[in-house]
Amino acid sequence: MIAALTNLQRKAVRNILRDGTLLAGVQVSEIGMVAGRTLMLGALGERQLAAGALVQGIYTAVALTAAGVLQAVPAMAAMNLGAERAREQLAVLVNGIAIAIVLSIVGSAILLSMPMLFRWTSQPKEVVLEASSYVGAIWPALAAGLIAATLYGYGTALGRGKRLLAISTGVTLSSIPLTGFLALPWGLDLGVEGVGYAAVISSATLALCFGLAMRDNFPDFRSVPRASATFAGKMMKLGLPFGLIFLSEMSFLYVVTLLMGTMGEDELAAHAVVIQWVTLLLVFPVGFSQAAAVLVSRAVGQRDVDAVGCTGWTAAVAISVILTVQAFCMFLFPLEMAGIFMSASSSPHVAGLVSDYMRLAALAQFANGVVIVLAGALRGLQEVRGPLVGAIFVYWGAGLPAATVLAFGLDLGGHGLWIGMNVGFVLAAAILLRKFAQYPELFHRLSVRGEVR
């Protein structure tokens, strides 16, 4: 029994490290495009960087909420792969693309209404003008990005991490000079609009290349199942709660960004730099989360409850080690890391704020990463209600009130906002750790519902 368990653990470690590292590589490439945009905005000036923080915050919230809904794609595709149900597996992709198109229409309408929100929240007028131009240029990237996310999710379920990594890397490397050419004075000098146009071109290219990579899954067009309202509804039932979880977290972060903007341009610019690094450093948690979701779903399809638990806990332990190293780097070298995204003319005040915010962010890296990984493992078990209720409570019922009281009530300013965010992340990690510990009951619930057969 001990030997069997040891073999199971070894297999889980090998699979998580292999798939998690490959998918983290994809995340590095895709986030590299976002980082490249921030780099170009920083080169344009602090006002453009602050405008980018306003737009990128809401764009990321909308995109990740929609991408959360689309997380049903890898989970359901992997489960059908494990159960050897080929036609249902292909139906997941077709219906996923249909859902992505609908979500992109709704999301685009939200993005185009954002300039009104910027004015209503009394953001600096010059920053609002730049942000409005950026929104007008970047919004078409959402549709292409969501279709790419659907194809990416399907590819992860099929275990095509190497192919996805190669495509993402190529598109990212080409996006950096493209963004510079469109935005900076040595090229077309379009400013923030050039940054937005580059994002549209890169997202469309990524979707096209991912689609070509999946073309061998369509050997005969006539055999491809059509989109079905019933099947899509089943996917939405699984994906929508995860989309709402993403929305709860991202809207929480965005409200904090808006509050930061009321404190001044320096505070918002410093916040933008630190948020960019936090996002970049979460590539490993996101990659391991996606790997955990796929491997847990596949184990569910194979009716292997021991593999379900071993995979989830292995992913959590592995990411904890990685995040400890990241947190030390953020705490010890804040300005060296932040310098990549800061203009050479940045004021000492901005540099000081960046240093403080980076160290506060380091304190929450562990909790935030565990939240992301365990959410993926629970997604593989199709557990949606507990994580959703927990996310709403910790971010809006605890994190935001704590941030507001500390920042404005105790006059801690931006430092108080970051401490409040940390409170939310720590509470969320505690809730998801407790929830995943119930994985045998969650597996049994799937069996009773007929999902495991």
SETI-568670 format. One line per field, with one value per residue (C-alpha): residue in one letter; x, y, z; residue number from 1. Coordinates in steps of 0.25 Angstrom, whole numbers, m for minus. Each point is the difference from the previous one (the first is absolute). Layout:
<gulos>
tiza [A, ...]
px [X, ...]
py [Y, ...]
pz [Z, ...]
midren [NUM, ...]
</gulos>
This chain:
<gulos>
tiza [M, I, A, A, L, T, N, L, Q, R, K, A, V, R, N, I, L, R, D, G, T, L, L, A, G, V, Q, V, S, E, I, G, M, V, A, G, R, T, L, M, L, G, A, L, G, E, R, Q, L, A, A, G, A, L, V, Q, G, I, Y, T, A, V, A, L, T, A, A, G, V, L, Q, A, V, P, A, M, A, A, M, N, L, G, A, E, R, A, R, E, Q, L, A, V, L, V, N, G, I, A, I, A, I, V, L, S, I, V, G, S, A, I, L, L, S, M, P, M, L, F, R, W, T, S, Q, P, K, E, V, V, L, E, A, S, S, Y, V, G, A, I, W, P, A, L, A, A, G, L, I, A, A, T, L, Y, G, Y, G, T, A, L, G, R, G, K, R, L, L, A, I, S, T, G, V, T, L, S, S, I, P, L, T, G, F, L, A, L, P, W, G, L, D, L, G, V, E, G, V, G, Y, A, A, V, I, S, S, A, T, L, A, L, C, F, G, L, A, M, R, D, N, F, P, D, F, R, S, V, P, R, A, S, A, T, F, A, G, K, M, M, K, L, G, L, P, F, G, L, I, F, L, S, E, M, S, F, L, Y, V, V, T, L, L, M, G, T, M, G, E, D, E, L, A, A, H, A, V, V, I, Q, W, V, T, L, L, L, V, F, P, V, G, F, S, Q, A, A, A, V, L, V, S, R, A, V, G, Q, R, D, V, D, A, V, G, C, T, G, W, T, A, A, V, A, I, S, V, I, L, T, V, Q, A, F, C, M, F, L, F, P, L, E, M, A, G, I, F, M, S, A, S, S, S, P, H, V, A, G, L, V, S, D, Y, M, R, L, A, A, L, A, Q, F, A, N, G, V, V, I, V, L, A, G, A, L, R, G, L, Q, E, V, R, G, P, L, V, G, A, I, F, V, Y, W, G, A, G, L, P, A, A, T, V, L, A, F, G, L, D, L, G, G, H, G, L, W, I, G, M, N, V, G, F, V, L, A, A, A, I, L, L, R, K, F, A, Q, Y, P, E, L, F, H, R, L, S, V, R, G, E, V, R]
px [0, 11, 8, m13, m2, 15, m1, m13, 7, 12, m10, m7, 13, 5, m13, m2, 14, 0, m13, 0, 14, m5, m13, 8, 9, m13, m4, 13, m1, m14, 2, 13, m9, m7, 14, 4, m11, 3, 14, m4, m10, 11, 9, m10, m1, m6, m14, m1, 4, m11, m10, 5, m3, m14, m3, 8, m7, m14, 5, 6, m12, m9, 9, 3, m15, m3, 12, m5, m13, 8, 8, m11, 7, 12, m7, m11, 9, 10, m11, m6, 15, 2, m14, 3, m12, 6, m13, m3, 14, m1, m13, 7, 9, m12, m9, 12, 3, m15, 0, 13, m7, m12, 9, 8, m12, m4, 14, 3, m13, 6, 13, m5, m8, 12, 4, m13, 4, 14, m7, m10, 11, 8, 12, 10, m5, 13, 0, m14, 2, 12, m8, m12, 9, 6, m14, m4, 12, 1, m15, 0, 12, m11, m7, 13, 6, m13, 0, 15, m3, m10, 10, 11, m9, m4, 15, 4, m10, 6, 14, 6, 7, 13, m8, m7, 13, 7, m12, m1, 15, 0, m12, 6, 13, m6, m9, 11, 6, m14, m5, 13, m2, m14, 1, 14, 6, 10, m12, m14, m1, m15, 2, m10, m8, 12, 1, m15, 1, 12, m8, m11, 10, 7, m13, m5, 13, 0, m15, 3, 13, m7, m11, 10, 6, m13, m4, 3, m11, m10, 4, m14, m8, m13, 3, 2, m12, m8, m1, m12, m7, m2, 15, 4, m9, 7, 13, m5, m5, 14, 8, m9, 3, 15, m2, m7, 11, 10, m9, m1, 15, 3, m10, 5, 14, m6, m8, 14, 6, m11, 2, 15, m3, m7, 13, 8, 7, 13, m8, m7, 13, 7, m12, 0, 15, m2, m13, 7, 11, m10, m8, 13, 5, m14, 4, 4, m13, m8, 7, 0, m15, m3, 8, m7, m14, 3, 7, m11, m11, 8, 1, m15, m3, 8, m7, 13, m3, 14, 6, m9, 4, 15, 0, m7, 9, 13, m3, m2, 13, 8, m5, 2, 15, 1, m8, 9, 12, m8, m4, 14, 4, m11, 3, 16, 0, m12, 6, 9, m13, m9, 11, m4, m14, 4, 5, 14, m6, m9, 0, 6, m14, m5, 12, m2, m15, 4, 10, m11, m11, 9, 4, m15, m3, 11, m7, m13, 7, m1, m15, m4, 8, m7, m13, 2, 5, m11, m10, 5, 0, m15, m3, 4, m10, m11, m1, m6, m9, 10, 11, m9, m7, 14, 5, m11, 1, 15, 2, m12, m4, 14, 11, m6, m6, 14, 7, m10, 1, 16, 2, m10, m5, 14, 7, 9, m2, 4, 7, m13, m6, 11, m2, m15, 3, 9, m11, m9, 10, 3, m14, m3, 12, m5, m14, 5, 9, m11, m9, 10, 2, m14, 4, m5, m14, 0, 5, m12, m10, 5, m2, m15, m3, 5, 12, 10, m4]
py [0, 10, m4, 3, 13, 4, m4, 9, 11, m1, 0, 12, 8, m4, 4, 13, 5, m4, 6, 12, 4, 0, 7, 10, 3, 3, 9, 7, 2, 5, 9, 5, 7, 7, 3, 5, 10, 5, 2, 8, 8, 3, 4, 10, 6, m1, 6, m11, m10, 4, 0, m14, m4, 5, m7, m13, m2, 0, m7, m11, m1, m2, m9, m9, m1, m5, m9, m5, m5, m6, m8, m10, m4, m6, m7, m6, m4, m7, m7, m5, m4, m8, m7, m2, 8, 6, 6, 7, 5, 6, 6, 8, 7, 4, 5, 7, 8, 4, 4, 8, 8, 4, 4, 9, 8, 2, 3, 10, 8, 1, 5, 11, 5, 2, 14, 4, m7, 6, 14, m4, m5, 14, m6, 11, 6, m1, m15, m2, 6, m10, m12, 3, 0, m13, m7, 5, m8, m12, m5, m9, m8, m6, m9, m6, m2, m8, m9, m2, m4, m10, m7, 1, m7, m11, m2, m1, m11, m8, 2, 9, 9, 0, 5, 10, 5, 2, 7, 10, 3, 3, 9, 7, 3, 6, 8, 8, 7, 2, 7, 9, 3, 4, 8, 6, 12, m8, m7, 5, 8, m4, 1, m8, m3, m7, m9, m3, m4, m9, m7, m3, m5, m9, m6, m3, m6, m9, m5, m3, m8, m8, m3, m5, m9, m6, m3, m15, m1, 3, m12, 1, 13, m7, m8, 12, 1, 13, 10, m4, 9, m12, m4, 15, 2, m12, 7, 13, m7, m4, 12, 12, m2, 0, 12, 7, m4, 7, 12, 1, 0, 9, 10, 0, 3, 11, 7, 1, 5, 11, 3, 1, 10, 10, 1, 6, m4, m4, m10, m6, m1, m7, m9, m3, m5, m9, m6, m3, m8, m7, m4, m5, m8, m7, m8, m12, 0, 1, m10, m10, 3, m3, m13, m4, 3, m9, m11, m1, 0, m11, m8, 2, m5, m12, m2, 1, 8, m3, 7, 12, 3, m3, 9, 12, m1, m2, 13, 8, m4, 2, 14, 3, m2, 8, 12, 0, 3, 11, 6, 1, 7, 10, 4, 1, 6, 8, 12, m9, m7, 12, 7, m8, 7, 14, 12, 5, 13, m6, 9, m5, 0, m10, m9, 0, m3, m12, m5, 0, m6, m11, m5, 0, m8, m10, m3, m5, m8, m13, 1, 6, m12, m11, 7, m1, m15, m5, 7, m8, m13, 3, 3, m14, m5, 9, 6, 15, 4, 0, 8, 10, 3, 0, 10, 10, 0, 1, 11, 8, m3, 0, 5, 13, 5, m3, 7, 12, 2, m1, 9, 11, m2, m3, 9, m10, 3, m9, m9, m2, m5, m10, m5, m2, m8, m9, m3, m4, m9, m7, m3, m5, m10, m5, m3, m7, m9, m4, m3, m8, m9, m5, m5, m15, 6, 9, m12, m9, 12, m1, m15, 2, 10, m9, 8, m11, m13]
pz [0, 4, m13, m8, 6, m2, m15, m1, 7, m9, m12, 5, 2, m14, m7, 8, m2, m15, m3, 10, m5, m15, 3, 8, m12, m8, 11, 0, m15, 0, 12, m7, m10, 12, 6, m14, 0, 14, m4, m12, 8, 10, m11, m4, 13, 14, m4, m11, 10, 9, m11, m3, 14, m1, m13, 2, 14, m6, m13, 9, 9, m12, m8, 13, 3, m14, 1, 13, m7, m11, 11, m3, m13, 6, 12, m9, m11, 9, 7, m13, m5, 13, m2, m15, m5, m13, m6, 13, 1, m13, 3, 12, m10, m9, 11, 7, m13, m1, 15, m2, m12, 9, 12, m9, m5, 15, 4, m11, 4, 14, m5, m8, 11, 9, m3, 7, 13, m1, 1, 10, 10, m2, m6, m5, m12, m9, 4, m4, m14, m2, 6, m9, m13, 5, 2, m14, m6, 9, 1, m13, 7, 9, m10, m6, 14, 5, m12, 2, 14, m4, m9, 10, 10, m9, m4, 15, 2, m12, 6, m10, 9, m9, m12, 7, 6, m13, m6, 12, 0, m15, 1, 13, m6, m13, 8, 8, m13, m6, 12, 0, m14, 1, 13, 1, m7, m8, m7, m3, 13, 3, 15, 9, m13, m6, 12, m1, m15, 3, 10, m10, m11, 10, 6, m14, m4, 13, m3, m14, 3, 11, m9, m11, 11, 3, m14, 0, 10, m12, m9, m7, 1, m1, 12, 9, 10, m1, 11, 9, 10, 10, m1, 1, 12, 7, m2, 5, 12, 3, m5, 4, 15, m3, m8, 11, 9, m9, m1, 15, 2, m12, 3, 14, m5, m10, 11, 8, m13, m1, 15, m3, m11, 9, 8, m12, m12, 7, 8, m12, m8, 11, 2, m15, 0, 12, m5, m13, 8, 8, m13, m6, 12, 0, m13, 8, 9, m12, m8, 11, 3, m15, 1, 13, m6, m12, 8, 10, m11, m7, 13, 3, m14, 3, 14, 8, 13, 5, m12, 2, 14, m3, m12, 7, 13, m9, m8, 13, 6, m13, m2, 15, m2, m13, 7, 12, m10, m7, 13, 5, m14, 1, 15, m2, m14, m2, m8, m8, m5, m1, m9, m12, m1, 5, m8, 3, 3, 11, 13, 13, 6, m10, 2, 15, m1, m10, 10, 11, m8, m6, 14, 5, m13, 4, 13, m8, m11, 7, 3, m13, m7, 8, m3, m15, 0, 9, m8, m12, 8, 4, m14, m4, 10, m5, 14, m3, 12, 11, m7, m5, 13, 7, m11, 2, 15, 1, m10, 2, 14, 6, m10, m5, 13, 7, m12, 1, 15, 0, m12, 4, 14, 6, m11, m5, m14, m11, 10, 7, m13, m2, 14, m2, m13, 8, 10, m12, m6, 14, 3, m14, 1, 14, m6, m12, 8, 8, m12, m8, 13, m3, m14, 3, 3, m12, m9, 6, m4, m14, 0, 5, m11, m10, m5, 3, m7]
midren [1, 2, 3, 4, 5, 6, 7, 8, 9, 10, 11, 12, 13, 14, 15, 16, 17, 18, 19, 20, 21, 22, 23, 24, 25, 26, 27, 28, 29, 30, 31, 32, 33, 34, 35, 36, 37, 38, 39, 40, 41, 42, 43, 44, 45, 46, 47, 48, 49, 50, 51, 52, 53, 54, 55, 56, 57, 58, 59, 60, 61, 62, 63, 64, 65, 66, 67, 68, 69, 70, 71, 72, 73, 74, 75, 76, 77, 78, 79, 80, 81, 82, 83, 84, 85, 86, 87, 88, 89, 90, 91, 92, 93, 94, 95, 96, 97, 98, 99, 100, 101, 102, 103, 104, 105, 106, 107, 108, 109, 110, 111, 112, 113, 114, 115, 116, 117, 118, 119, 120, 121, 122, 123, 124, 125, 126, 127, 128, 129, 130, 131, 132, 133, 134, 135, 136, 137, 138, 139, 140, 141, 142, 143, 144, 145, 146, 147, 148, 149, 150, 151, 152, 153, 154, 155, 156, 157, 158, 159, 160, 161, 162, 163, 164, 165, 166, 167, 168, 169, 170, 171, 172, 173, 174, 175, 176, 177, 178, 179, 180, 181, 182, 183, 184, 185, 186, 187, 188, 189, 190, 191, 192, 193, 194, 195, 196, 197, 198, 199, 200, 201, 202, 203, 204, 205, 206, 207, 208, 209, 210, 211, 212, 213, 214, 215, 216, 217, 218, 219, 220, 221, 222, 223, 224, 225, 226, 227, 228, 229, 230, 231, 232, 233, 234, 235, 236, 237, 238, 239, 240, 241, 242, 243, 244, 245, 246, 247, 248, 249, 250, 251, 252, 253, 254, 255, 256, 257, 258, 259, 260, 261, 262, 263, 264, 265, 266, 267, 268, 269, 270, 271, 272, 273, 274, 275, 276, 277, 278, 279, 280, 281, 282, 283, 284, 285, 286, 287, 288, 289, 290, 291, 292, 293, 294, 295, 296, 297, 298, 299, 300, 301, 302, 303, 304, 305, 306, 307, 308, 309, 310, 311, 312, 313, 314, 315, 316, 317, 318, 319, 320, 321, 322, 323, 324, 325, 326, 327, 328, 329, 330, 331, 332, 333, 334, 335, 336, 337, 338, 339, 340, 341, 342, 343, 344, 345, 346, 347, 348, 349, 350, 351, 352, 353, 354, 355, 356, 357, 358, 359, 360, 361, 362, 363, 364, 365, 366, 367, 368, 369, 370, 371, 372, 373, 374, 375, 376, 377, 378, 379, 380, 381, 382, 383, 384, 385, 386, 387, 388, 389, 390, 391, 392, 393, 394, 395, 396, 397, 398, 399, 400, 401, 402, 403, 404, 405, 406, 407, 408, 409, 410, 411, 412, 413, 414, 415, 416, 417, 418, 419, 420, 421, 422, 423, 424, 425, 426, 427, 428, 429, 430, 431, 432, 433, 434, 435, 436, 437, 438, 439, 440, 441, 442, 443, 444, 445, 446, 447, 448, 449, 450, 451, 452, 453]
</gulos>
